[in-house]
Amino acid sequence: MTRDGHGDPIPIPCHWVRTAGDEEIMIPGCYGTVVAGPHACTCDVPPSRIERAQALIREMHTHHDRLRERLTTLRVDLNDALAELRAATTERDALRRRLGMIESAHVGSPPTRPTVGGGGKKP
């Protein structure tokens, strides 16, 4: 195709054509596509819906991997926190038992009052 039938041909950029079987085929319009395929297109043609879907799938896999790493980290943190809680509970129970023993040893003995300022009469 030429301009008004004279001169240089009108360049037609790369473009996608959908076949009857719903397959997308790129019709090359630049040497990059002719030589290396659609990924080397210099016409700035948007990717096909299949390429967009594949890019989205790659992005989702990357996001999934990051979430899986975060979940692993959170599980480790949770296990550490649970171990600390078990240790604190064990220590609390031991202190309660000790307090119970002290209280039972003092059952029946008169309570003691702390004295303030020496506790005696002045001469």
Secondary structure, DSSP 8 states (H G I E B T S, - for coil): -EETTEEEE-----EEEE-TTS-EEEE--SHHHHHH-GGG-SS-----HHHHHHHHHHHHHHHHHHHHHHHHHHHHHHHHHHHHHHHHHHHHHHHHHHHHHHHHHTTTS------STTSS---
